[in-house]
């Protein structure tokens, strides 16, 4: 079973075809979906026939209840505390740019997680941001420590460009060295923000994967490999595309594939996500 720990929030995507001007009415198209990389990876894993457990916190409200129910409909084992107010992420799409407004709400205030959630886990996925600020970081560190003691392989995603600026490349590098993850996954821009060369392995990781628009680079101590993504005929929505990549990669690694072959599988799942609205590989954003 894959274990994930981190955010579960609502994600509101607002597309402004004609942009936005101060003091003027702007026409918009909106989409409400589930947000939070840890939750999305768990959901997509179960959609593709795998098993996953999600650990996190939502608000004690109707929105939190609906998000948890959505995960459960997809087959996710949810170990979720309900307290506070459910968070919301807003993505503004205008003139070719994406601006993200983040209120993680209750997700960021998870203070502890029972070590029993590790029972049956053979992989652990943690978004890098979840290890960067308390109280969530302390809860996640407890699970990471337990996974290391059990020799459960850990996969991290890197920080976004803005997160790297806030926390600092040195703090992230120190965290990777301490965790010794099997794999760290970045977008090309976020990898560069850490001051790394394009083909540079992150010290402490067994494998560094850098996802680019034209190719994905797989960097290990044994060498460097480049793989081309398999995009859908029509890209409908990129929301959750990286989460689909992570889910596909982890499922393939769990089946025994080497990192390069697992990246090919990851591209296929990412393509399924981009062919639909929201972070899902089948149906609509709230169709199990």
N, C-alpha and C positions, 0 to 999 in steps of 0.2 A: 504493500500500500504506500502511496505517496502522501506525505504529511506536508501541509503548507501552513504558514502562520503569518498574519499581517492584516491588511485592510479589507474591509467589506463596506462599501459606500454606494450611494447612488451616483451615477455619472450622467450629467446633463450635457448633451452636445447641442450647441446653438450655432447654426450656420447662417451667416449674414451675406447673402449673394451680392448685395450692393455696398457692403461695408457699413460703417456707422459714423455718423457725424454728431457732434455735441449739440444737444437741444433739438434734434430732429427725430421723427418717427422712422424706425428701420424695420423693414419686412424681414422675418426670420423663419427658418425651419428648425424644429427641435426634435430631439430624440432622447428618451430616458432609458438608460440601460444600467446593468449592474457594473460597478467599478471596484477596483482593488485588485492588484496583480495576483496576490495569493489566492483570493477567492476565484478569480477567473481561471487561473491555471488548474485549480481543483475541479471546477465545473467542466472545463473542456476535456480534461483527462477522463472524467466519467462519461461524457458524451461519446468519446472514442472507444469506450469499452473497458477503460481502466478503473482502478479503485483509488479513492482519495479521501483524505480527512482534512477539514479546514478548521483552524483554531483562530479565534478572534473575538472582537467585541463590537456590538452595534448598540444603537440607542434603544431604550425601552419605549418604543413607539411603533406605529403601524408600518412605517417605512422599513424599519429594521426587521420587523416580523416578515414582511413580504420578501425582503432580500434573502433571509435565511430560508424561507419556504421555497424560493426559486432554486437555491442550491440543493435542497433536499429532493426536489422533484427530479433533479438531474442525477441523483444517486450519491451525492456527497454526504459523508458522515460529518455532521456539523457539531463542533464543540465550541459553542458561542455563548458569551455572557451578554445579557441585555441590561445596559445601564447607561444613563446619559442620553445624548441626542445623536441620532445617526448622521454621519458626515455626508457631504455632497462635494463632488468635483464638477466644475463647469468648464467645458471646452468651447471657446469662441473661435469659429472658423470664418475668417474673412480675408479676402484678397490674397489667397494662397498661404496665409499664416494661421498658426494655431496658438492661441493664448489660453493658458490653463489657470483657473482659479481654484485653490484647494482649501477645503475645510474638512479635515479628516474626522472631526467630531469624536465620537466615542471610540472609534478604531484606534486612535493614538493614545488612549488612556488605559488600555489593557495593562494591568499591573502584575499579573502572575498567570502562569499556565501550569496545570497539573502535569507532572512528568508521565502520568499514565497515558497521555495522548501519544507517546512514542511506541506504545505496544503495537506490534504488527507493522510498524513503519520500516520500509527498506530504502526510502529516499526522503530527504528533507529539502524543501524549496523555501527560501527566504528572500524577499525583495531587500536589496541593500539598505534602503531608507529605513527599514524597520529596526536596524541595528544602530541607528545614528542618534536617536533622542529618546529620553525617558518620558514616561514610565514604560512605554512599549519595549524599548531596547532591553530593559532588564528582564522582562518576561521572555523575550525572544532569546536572550543570551542563556537563560536557564534551559530552554529546549535545545539550543545549539550544543551546549555543554553535554547534555544527556545524549544527543546524537553522536557526538564525538566519542564518548565513552563506549557507546554501543557499536562504533565503527559504521554508522549509517552515513553514506555519502551525502554531502551537502552541496546544493547548487545555489548560487547567489546571482542576482542581477545587479548591475552597477547603478550608480547614482545618475540622475539627470544632470544636465549642465548646470542648472540653477542650484540643485542640491550639492553638487561638487563645490560650487562657489561658496555656499553657506557653511558646509562642514569641513571643507578642505581636502585636497587629494591625499595629504599625509595621513589624515584620520582614517580615510577609507583603506589606504594601503596597509596601515597598521592592523585594521580589523581583518582584512583578508589574510595577513600573515598569521594572526591568532587563530582564525577559523580553519585554515588549510582546506578550502573547499575543493571538491572534485572538479567543479566548473564554475567560471564566472562569465556571465553573458552581458554584452554591451551593445548599444547602437554605436555606429562609427563616431558620431559626434561626441557621445558621452565618454567613450574610450579616450579620445583625443583630449578632452577636458581635464583628464587626470595627468596630463603632461607626458603621456606615453607615445612612443613611436607607433606607426600604423601596424607593424607586425610584432609588437612587444608583448610578451607574456606578462601577466600580472604576477608579481612575486608572491609565492605561497599557494597559487592555484595549480591544480593539475592540468587544466585546460582553460584557455581564454578564447572566447568566441566573440567576434566583432561582426555585427549585422550591418551591412551596407545596402544602398539602394540597388546596386548592380551585382554584388557578390558578397558572400559571407566568408570570413576568414577564420580558420580553425588553427589555433596556435598551441602547440604542446612542446615539451622538451625534445621530442623526437623530430619535430619539423613543422612546417607551415603548409596548410592546404586551403585551397579556395574553391567554394562551391557556389553555383549560380542558383538563385531562387526560382521556384516554379510559381509564377503569378497566375491568378485567374484571368479568364478572357476579359472580364470586366471587374475592375476594382470598385466595389460598392461602398465600402467603409473600412478605414484602417484602425478603428477603435478596437483595441484588444489584439492587434496583429502580433505584437511581441509576446503576449501571453499565450497565444496559440503556438508560437514557435517554441516557447519554453515547455509547454505541455507535450508537444510532439517529440521534442528532444529527450525529455525525461522518460517518456514511455518507451522510446527506442533503446535508450541506455539500460532501462530496467530489463529489457528483453535480451541484453547482452551485446548490443551493437557498440562498435568503436565510435569515438566522437564524430569523425567525418561522416560515417554512414548515418549516425543519429541526426546530424544537421540536415541531411537530405530528407529524412522523415519529418523533421521540424518544419522545413520549407513547405511540405505538402499540407500539413495541418494549418500553418499560417495562411496559405492560399485559400483554404476552406473558410477561414474566418473573414478574410478580406472580401470574399464573394457574397457576404451577408451583412445585414445591419446588426451591429452590436457584437460583443465578445462571445460568439457562439459558432458552432460548425454545422448547425442544422436549424431549420425553421427560423422564427423571428427571435428577437432578443429575450422574450419571456415565454417562449414555447419550449417545453421540455421534450 
